[in-house]
């Protein structure tokens, strides 16, 4: 069995990168601004003191509270201070203001009394809902989708990750562009009779022209980003094809955000990738080489975390990255055992896996953070998922069991061969150890006698040296 790799702080958490990220955190105390940008109108997300709003349409009160607690964690990850949270029970969100008329007035009072400068809604708002809520509360309003996109923008570091996030942001922004103030009014005044300087009802003013220009520029940028991402996707597919050609099994580590996927990758391979107690700390997939106890090589890939109601813009923009999961031979689905609703997290992850065509792959559930979970919860989860492996990436508990479970589920070569390979063909024996499963090895005068399971191509190379039946 492979020895457990002992990791120092930097190898475990990516400490240098973590320090660099914290050095760039948003500074508390900056005022929130509505900035009119002459090129394209972006409203800066300088989140500070926020009030959270949720609409509870289904499920239990506990489900609604868990959802708002997750929104609070998202807001804090983005750099804000959560002051208050309110939930309204409704059959469906109000089409005009997301929450009902009475709750809007209550929300305005909460914003005023708490000194909040931003309201974050636990859902995706339409442009009219955003506008109406801002007019009623007199502060900036954003929705869950904008918040997640903002976090992704902060954490993306590779060229591909930045392009994917920008594409998702622009696709979200496009239908929500609008002018601010008199300088950007959509129509000019006038009687509508004749072609006077004032124009007429329905004639376009400078605001409408500016919005059209902005939309055209954004569409042009979206088209360019899609071409760039398509090119990067080709590179990623080429890398995957190379692994497939060499018959290297692929294992993808997937799961809810902040479930401990990167920590597990570090424990299993010593990868040294960034680990942070924050949502969406990992956006760029990391692939590392690993070996089974009998010498077979396989790859382990860390992937972007999922979340309930993951914005469809994100799923589409990150599709090339998520295909890393869809092309795997095994999905290690990491679950946060210390979370308030691990079953809900598993359902949310499986929904996203289904969107990218990875729901039919073999799945190994790994319940992480058992050192922080209570015994009652662990007993319930063991009854719910009897085949799951219970681990702690922080303490190392259960890691060897997880490693053995992964190895047991890797695809095995199809052809069994008994051959005596001459000693001058050490390269062939090395390839057998790398790509096949060695069942037995002995050394004779004629060469290395091996009993192996290999793929058909390697079996053909071994055929001249096969022992007679």
C-alpha positions, 0 to 999 in steps of 0.5 A: 500500500502506498505510504501516506504523504506527510504534508507541511502547511504549504502543501496542505493549504497552498499557504502562499497563494492563500496569503496572496488572496487575503492580501487582495480582500476587499477593505471594510468601510468603503462606501458602496457606489453606483458608478456611471461608466461612460463605456458600459454601465457597470454597477460596482459590487463593493459589498459592505453592510447587507440585508438578506431577503429570501422567499420560502416557496416550498420545503420546510422552515429549516430548508428556508433557513439553511438557504438563507444561511448559505446566502450569508456565507456567500455574502461573507465570502464576497467581502460583506458584513451581514446585518439582518436576514428576513424570509417571507412565506409565499406560493411564488415570488412577487412578479413586481418586487420579489417579496410582497408589498408589506414585506417591501415596507418592512424591508425598507425599515430594516435597511434604514434602521440597520444602516445597510447599503445593499440588499441581497435576494436569495433568488434570480431577480428580473430587471423590473424586480431589481429596479422596483426594489431599488426604488422602494428601498433606496439602496443597491439590490443584487440577487444570488446570481450576481453575488455568485458571479462576483465571487467567481470574478474574485477567485478566477486566476487562470486565463480560461477561468477569467474568460469563463467568468467574464462570459457568464457576467456579460450574459447576466448583465446584457438583459439588465442594462439600463440608464441612470438619471436624466443624462441617460433618459430613454426618450426625448420630450415634445409634441410628436408633431413634425421634426422639431428639435424636441422630437416626439413621443417614441423617438429615441433619445441619447439614453436609448442610443447609449444602451444600444451601443452598450448592448452591441459592444457586449454582444461583440465581446461575448462572441469573442469570449466564446471563440476563445473558450472554444479554443481552450476547450480544444486544448483540454480535449486534446489533453484528455484524449492523450490520457485516454490514448495511454489508457490512464484511468481518470478520477474526478473529485466533485461535490458541494462548494467548501466540502473539502475537495481540494483538501482531499486532493492534497491528502491523496496526492500532495498536490499543494493546491489552495485550500480556504474555508470559503465558498468557491475557493477552487475555480480552476481544475487541478489534475494530479498523477497517482498510483495504486498499490500495485503500480497502476497509474491514474489521475485525480482532478479537483473541480469547481464546487457546486451550490444550490441553484447554480446560475445557468450562466455559470454552468454554460460558461464552465461547461468545458471545465465540467466536462472533466467530470463527465469524461472521468471513469469514477466520480468521488463525490465529496460531502460535508458531513458537518453541514446542516443538510448534507442530503440536500447538498448531494441532491444539488450536486447530482442535479448539476452532474446530470446537466453535464451528462455525468450522472451515469458515471460510477460514483463513490461518496466520500463523507468528509469532515467527520472530525467536526460532525456529531455522532448522531449525524454520522450514524444517520448518514451511514444508514442513508449511504451504507457504501460511503467512505467516511474521512477527515482530510484535516486529520487523515482519518479514513484516507487509506480506506478512501484510497483503497475504495478508489483503487477497487473501483478503477476500471481493470484491463480486459485481457489476462496474459501469462508471458516471459519477457526477455530481460532486454525488453525492460521497456515492455515490462515497465509499460505493463506495470504502468498501464496494466494490473500485475498479478504475479512476477517471477524471474527466470533464466529466459526473462521476467515471467509475468501474469498480468491483465492488460489492454488489447494493444499491450496484449498484442505486444506481449503476444510473441512472448506469451507462454504456451498454453 
